[in-house]
Amino acid sequence: MTRRYLNAPALLRAYGLQPKKSLGQNFLVDPSGLDKVMQAAGLSPEDTVLEIGAGLGSLTVLLAQTVRRVIAVEIDRGLIAPLTEAVSEYDNVQIVEGDILKIPPEELNLGEAYLVVANIPYYISSAIIRRLLETQNRPPRIVLTVQQEVAERICAKDGKFSLLALSVQVFGVPRIQARIAAGCFYPAPDVDSAVLSITLFPQPLIAPEELDTFFRLARAGFSQKRKTLRNTLSAGLGLPAVQAESLLAVAEIDPRRRAETLSIAEWGRLTDVWKRTQPSDFPGE
């Protein structure tokens, strides 16, 4: 099938609009970049797709040509009219005006199975990813265009974990599928981007009922990256240093290590030890 590409800058001019820096609007307009996203998404005609930050519809029209149903969410009221025009010939697109971080998932009528394919604003990438991973009805696959540096952090291996990488890899396997040059966007951002896919596990690697404790411990551990776990857990959890050291020893983790060196399995052991040995979830709660 021959794909129809949208002339997004011309559409902006027709409506007398300018991209808004405050909303992180860098529209992916180059056909080669859009093709990379579509290829990474691996879509079928029966799929339902949630697109976040539909913007002017450059990606939306390609999705509409490919899948059964597209739910396109856009926060900028000023873009709703040009977006509506861009997809006017497609009856399988539902435009939703609103903030994806505030819209209750059930209001989107996504159904049981859906995928996420989106070029998301850089400044809220982490918040959007957390929202998608922590929702009750998680998609089996997420494909996002994000800053290349963010994608590399998310895909980091044991020994170089960040809190963001840990938060994603508990739920699924991230991969960088392609790289997209800054010049493929309008206006061009200061950095290159990457197409990131996350294939979600049927269930998180940590039991759902343990996730709150797992992340509370991880946030404490990563709160001061250059310090040892003995000190970060002590400060972050409000524990005496000797108690933090004992907690780590029972979990068979050297208290002199830093948070970035721990594997998901080791964070899981630490969570188990905490739940077994503490009288309540956290001091003061």
N, C-alpha and C positions, 0 to 999 in steps of 0.2 A: 504494500500500500504506500502511495506517495504521501508523505506528511505535509501538512499545511502549516507554515510558520507565520507567526504574527509579527508585524512591524510595530513593536512596542514604543520606540521613541516617537514615531509618527502619531500613534494613538495618544500619547501624552500631549503632544503639541496640539492635536485637534481639540483636546479638552482644556487647553491652557493650564496644564499641570506641570509641576516640577517634583522630582523625587525628594522625599522628606528624610533628611539625615536623622531626625529625632526618632524615626521608626525604622532606621537601618535599611532604607530602601535602595538596594542594588539589584536591579532586575536582570535576571539571566536572559539574554536576548540572542546570543550567537547560536546558530543552528547546531554547530559541532558540540558545544557545551550541553545544549538541551538533549542532543542525541545520546551523549554519555550518561545523562541521568536516566533516560528511558531504557537504555540498554542495561544499566545496573539494576533497574527495577524489575526486569524480567516479567512483565505483565502479560496476562491472558485476557481474552474477550469477556470472561465471566467475572472478572475482579471488580471489587468496590474499592475505591481509593479515596483516602482523606488527604487533601492538599492543604497545607498550612501556609498562609501568606501568599495567596494566589496572585496578588498584585494586579498586573495588567492582563494576565491570562496567557503569557507565552508558553508556560508549561501546561496550563489547564487545557488549552486546545489540543495539545498532543495527547494528553490523557484521555480527553473526550473521544478522540479518534481511535482509541485503543481498547478501552475497558467498558464495562457495562454501566458503571455509575461513578460519578465524581462528586464528592462533597468538598467544595472550595471555600475555605474560611479566610476572610480578609478583615483586618481590624480598621483600615483606613476608609472612612465613609466616602471620601472624595474619589476613591478608585472603584467604587461599586458600579457607577455608570459605565465607565470604559470597559470594565471587566464584563459587565452584562452584554455590552455590544460585541466584545471579542468572542463570546461563546453563544451568541444569539442563534446560530444555526444548529446548535446541539441541544437535544432535549434530555440528555442524560447528565446534565450538570446542575447541581443545587448550590447556589451561592448563599453563604451564611456570613452576615456581617457581625463581627465580634472578636473578642480576645480569646484565643484558644486556651489561655491559662485560666480563664474564668468561666468558660462555657461548660456546663455540666455535660459529660460525655453522652448521656442518654438523650439529650436534646438534639444530637446530630443524627440520630437514627442510622447508625453505622451498620447495624446487624451483627450477626455472630462473627463473621470473618471479613476483615478488611485489611488493606495495606496502607502505609503512609509513604507518600512520595512528595517531597517539598524542597523548595529553595528557601530556607528560613533566615530571618534576620540574625546577623552574627551576634548582636549584643544580648540576645535571649536564647542562644542555642542550648546552653546547659539547662535552663529552666524548661524549655520545650521538651528536651530529651527526657528529663526526669518525669515530666507530666505524662508522656507517652508510656514510659516504662512502669510507672506506679499506678496507672489506671487499672481498674478491675478487668476490663475487657481489652487486653493487650493485643495488638496486631502481631502476626507471626513474623512480619518483616517490615523494617523501617529503612527508607532510603532518603538521605538528606544531603543537601549541599551546604557545607560548613567551611569555616576557615581551615586551611591545610594544617596549620599548627594544632588546632583543636582536634581534628581527625587523628593526627599522629599521637596526641596525648591519650585519646580514648583507646587507641589500639595498642598502647604500650604493654609490654610483657612484664612478668614478674621481675622485680628488682628496680623497675622504673615506674611503678604505679603512681598515679595521682588519685585523689578522691573521686574525680570524674571517671577515670578509667575503671576503678573498682565498682562504682555505682552502675556503670553500663555492663561490665562483664559478669556481674552477678546474674544479670537477666538474659544475656545472649552473647553471641560472637560478633564483634565488630570487624569490618574489613574496609580498607580503602580500595574502591573499585576503579577510580579514575581521578585525574587531576584536571582542574579547569583554570586556565589563566585569567588573571584579573581583567584583561581586555575583553573577555566574553560577557561582561556585565555592563549595564548602563544605569548610573555612572559607574566607572571602574573603581573598585575598592583599592585599598593600598596593598593588599596581600592576595596571593593566589588562594584558590579554594580546592576542595576535594569532595568527591562523591563518596559518602560514607554509607555503608549498608550495615544494619544490625539484624542478624537472624536470631530471633528469640527462642529460648528454651521453652518447652511445654510448661515447666515450673522453674522458678529461680533456683540457683544453686544453694541458697540458704532458705530454710523453711519459712513460709510466709509469716508465721507467728513469731519468728525470731528476727525479722528484718529491721524492726524499729531499734532493737537493742544492737544489732549488727552495725547499723549506720550511726548510731549514737557513739559507739566505741570507735568507729572509723573516723568520724568527725573530730573526736578528741585526739586520736592518734595523729591526724594530719594537721592539727591546729598550729603546730610550730614545726615546720618541715625539717629544720636543721638540728632539732633536739632529739634525744633518744626517746624510745617509747616509754621508758620508766618515767621520764619527766613530763612528756606530753599527756600521758594518761593520768598522771597524778594531778596536773593542772586542769586538764579538761574535764575530769570526772569528780574533782574535789576530794581526792583520796590522799592519804599520807603516802609518801614516796615508797615506803617499805611495803605497803599494801599493794600498790601498783606493781612493784617488783615481784611480789608473791603471786599475784594474779598471772603475770607473764610466765613465771617459772612453772606453775601448774599446767599452763597451756603449752609448755615446752618451747617457749620463745625467749631468746636471749634479750634481756631488758635493755641491752646496749644498742640493739638494732633500731633503725628508723622505720617509720610507717611505710615508706615507698618500697621497702624490701620484702614486705609480707605478701604472701600469696592469698588468694581468696580462701583456700582451705585453712590457712593459719588464722585468718580473721574469724573464720567459722569456729575453730577450736577455742579461740579467745571468747567468742560469744557464748559457747557452751559452758565454759568454765565460769564465766560471770553469772549465768543463769543458775548454775548449781550452787555457787558459793555465796551469793549476795542475798541478804534478807529481803531486799526490795530491788526493783529494777535499777534505780539510781538514787544516790544520796539526795535527800531533800525532797524526793517525789512521794 
